[in-house]
């Protein structure tokens, strides 16, 4: 103890020389322990992901099959993104007019509505005013239901046409105002 008091500077250098290697050793040991715990935590996060990927690989054929089914169903429900919305609206208007005329309905007015954008689909709509018999309206609705990609009826209002005394034995005539819509996949 007397030597430490007499040689303070030298004892300080000797103490630092002894403490520094111990400090670096402990720092290295604790750093390696920290890395080990970090790797163990990463392993806990990665294992479920690897298990999911293995499950996907095992079910790849079924997933591809279901993807093809979903793609086919989407083609039945919506027009592809490659179709121009304005050209699609014009084609839709012509197709609907043809369906209605083949069913025996007369179209007095048709109007292409503005394209509405949703999150996944554009909505292309046409509004029509038609007149004809009840059986013609029924046939027109059947033709609309058969149209592919699917044609959706947004609104349908029907009004009876008054019969004259001379036309009392004719079939009931109606005027129908309908708004029809198709979906177009967004690019």
C-alpha positions as CSV (number, residue, x, y, z in Angstrom):
1,X,0.0,0.0,0.0
2,X,2.8,2.4,0.7
3,X,4.2,1.7,-2.7
4,X,0.9,2.8,-4.3
5,X,0.9,6.0,-2.3
6,X,4.5,6.8,-3.2
7,X,4.2,5.9,-6.8
8,X,0.8,7.2,-7.7
9,X,1.4,7.8,-11.4
10,X,3.0,4.4,-12.0
11,X,0.3,2.6,-10.0
12,X,-2.3,4.4,-12.1
13,X,-0.6,3.2,-15.3
14,X,-0.3,-0.3,-14.0
15,X,-4.0,-0.3,-12.9
16,X,-5.2,1.0,-16.3
17,X,-3.0,-1.6,-18.0
18,X,-4.6,-4.4,-16.0
19,X,-8.2,-3.0,-16.2
20,X,-8.2,-2.4,-20.0
21,X,-7.8,-6.0,-21.1
22,X,-10.4,-7.1,-18.6
23,X,-12.7,-4.4,-19.9
24,X,-12.2,-5.4,-23.6
25,X,-12.6,-9.1,-22.6
26,X,-15.9,-8.4,-20.9
27,X,-17.1,-6.2,-23.7
28,X,-16.4,-8.9,-26.2
29,X,-18.1,-11.6,-24.1
30,X,-21.2,-9.4,-23.6
31,X,-21.2,-8.5,-27.3
32,X,-21.2,-12.1,-28.3
33,X,-23.9,-12.9,-25.8
34,X,-26.0,-10.1,-27.3
35,X,-25.5,-11.4,-30.8
36,X,-26.5,-14.9,-29.6
37,X,-29.7,-13.5,-28.2
38,X,-30.4,-11.5,-31.3
39,X,-29.9,-14.5,-33.5
40,X,-32.2,-16.6,-31.3
41,X,-34.8,-13.8,-31.6
42,X,-34.4,-13.7,-35.4
43,X,-34.7,-17.5,-35.6
44,X,-38.0,-17.2,-33.7
45,X,-39.3,-14.7,-36.2
46,X,-38.0,-16.5,-39.3
47,X,-39.2,-20.1,-38.4
48,X,-42.9,-19.3,-38.9
49,X,-42.1,-17.6,-42.3
50,X,-40.1,-20.7,-43.4
51,X,-42.9,-23.0,-42.3
52,X,-45.4,-20.8,-44.4
53,X,-43.1,-21.0,-47.4
54,X,-42.8,-24.8,-47.0
55,X,-46.6,-25.0,-46.9
56,X,-46.9,-22.8,-50.0
57,X,-44.4,-25.0,-51.8
58,X,-46.3,-28.2,-50.8
59,X,-49.6,-26.7,-52.0
60,X,-48.2,-25.0,-55.1
61,X,-50.2,-27.1,-57.6
62,X,-53.5,-26.4,-55.7
63,X,-52.7,-22.7,-55.4
64,X,-52.0,-22.4,-59.1
65,X,-55.2,-24.3,-59.9
66,X,-57.2,-22.0,-57.6
67,X,-55.5,-18.9,-59.1
68,X,-56.6,-20.0,-62.6
69,X,-60.1,-20.6,-61.3
70,X,-60.1,-17.1,-59.8
71,X,-58.7,-15.6,-63.0
72,X,-61.4,-17.3,-65.1
73,X,-64.1,-16.1,-62.7
74,X,-62.7,-12.5,-62.9
75,X,-62.9,-12.7,-66.7
76,X,-66.6,-13.7,-66.3
77,X,-67.2,-10.7,-64.0
78,X,-65.2,-7.9,-65.4
79,X,-63.6,-6.6,-68.5
80,X,-59.7,-6.6,-68.7
81,X,-57.7,-3.5,-67.9
82,X,-56.5,-3.3,-71.6
83,X,-60.0,-2.2,-72.7
84,X,-60.3,1.6,-73.0
85,X,-63.2,2.8,-70.8
86,X,-64.8,5.1,-73.5
87,X,-64.6,2.4,-76.2
88,X,-65.9,-0.1,-73.7
89,X,-68.9,2.2,-72.9
90,X,-69.7,2.6,-76.6
91,X,-69.5,-1.1,-77.2
92,X,-71.6,-1.8,-74.1
93,X,-74.2,0.7,-75.3
94,X,-74.4,-1.0,-78.7
95,X,-74.6,-4.5,-77.2
96,X,-77.4,-3.6,-74.8
97,X,-79.4,-1.9,-77.6
98,X,-79.0,-5.1,-79.6
99,X,-80.1,-7.3,-76.7
100,X,-83.1,-5.1,-76.1
101,X,-84.1,-5.0,-79.8
102,X,-83.8,-8.8,-80.2
103,X,-86.1,-9.2,-77.2
104,X,-88.7,-7.0,-78.8
105,X,-88.1,-3.8,-76.8
106,X,-87.7,-0.4,-78.5
107,X,-85.0,2.0,-77.1
108,X,-86.1,5.6,-77.1
109,X,-83.1,7.0,-75.2
110,X,-79.6,5.8,-74.2
111,X,-76.9,7.6,-72.4
112,X,-73.3,6.6,-71.4
113,X,-72.7,7.6,-67.8
114,X,-69.4,8.9,-66.6
115,X,-66.9,6.2,-65.6
116,X,-66.7,5.8,-61.8
117,X,-63.4,4.6,-60.4
118,X,-63.3,2.3,-57.4
119,X,-60.3,0.8,-55.6
120,X,-60.1,-2.3,-57.8
121,X,-62.5,-1.7,-60.7
122,X,-63.8,1.1,-62.9
123,X,-67.6,1.1,-63.2
124,X,-68.8,1.7,-66.8
125,X,-72.6,2.5,-66.9
126,X,-75.2,3.1,-69.5
127,X,-78.7,4.4,-68.8
128,X,-81.6,3.5,-71.2
129,X,-85.3,4.2,-71.6
130,X,-87.1,1.4,-73.4
131,X,-90.7,0.4,-74.2
132,X,-92.3,-2.9,-75.0
133,X,-94.5,-5.7,-73.7
134,X,-94.0,-7.5,-70.4
135,X,-92.8,-10.7,-72.2
136,X,-90.3,-8.6,-74.2
137,X,-89.0,-7.1,-70.9
138,X,-88.7,-10.6,-69.5
139,X,-86.7,-11.7,-72.5
140,X,-84.5,-8.6,-72.4
141,X,-83.7,-9.2,-68.7
142,X,-82.8,-12.8,-69.6
143,X,-80.5,-11.5,-72.3
144,X,-78.9,-9.1,-69.9
145,X,-78.3,-11.9,-67.4
146,X,-76.6,-14.0,-70.1
147,X,-74.2,-11.2,-71.2
148,X,-70.6,-11.9,-70.3
149,X,-68.6,-10.3,-68.7
150,X,-71.5,-9.9,-66.2
151,X,-73.8,-7.0,-66.8
152,X,-75.1,-5.6,-63.5
153,X,-78.5,-3.8,-63.2
154,X,-77.9,-0.7,-61.0
155,X,-81.5,0.5,-61.2
156,X,-84.7,-0.6,-63.0
157,X,-87.9,1.4,-62.9
158,X,-90.9,0.2,-64.9
159,X,-94.1,2.1,-65.6
160,X,-97.3,0.6,-67.2
161,X,-98.5,2.1,-70.5
162,X,-102.2,2.9,-70.4
163,X,-104.2,0.8,-72.8
164,X,-106.8,2.4,-75.1
165,X,-110.3,1.0,-75.4
166,X,-109.3,-0.4,-78.8
167,X,-106.2,-2.1,-77.5
168,X,-107.7,-3.7,-74.3
169,X,-107.1,-7.2,-75.5
170,X,-103.3,-6.6,-76.2
171,X,-100.6,-7.6,-73.8
172,X,-99.6,-5.1,-71.1
173,X,-97.0,-2.7,-72.3
174,X,-94.4,-1.1,-70.1
175,X,-91.8,1.6,-70.2
176,X,-88.6,0.8,-68.4
177,X,-85.8,3.1,-67.3
178,X,-82.7,1.1,-66.5
179,X,-79.1,1.8,-65.6
180,X,-76.8,-1.1,-66.4
181,X,-73.1,-1.3,-65.4
182,X,-70.1,-3.5,-66.1
183,X,-66.8,-3.6,-64.2
184,X,-63.4,-3.0,-65.7
185,X,-60.2,-4.2,-63.9
186,X,-57.9,-1.3,-63.0
187,X,-54.4,-1.6,-64.5
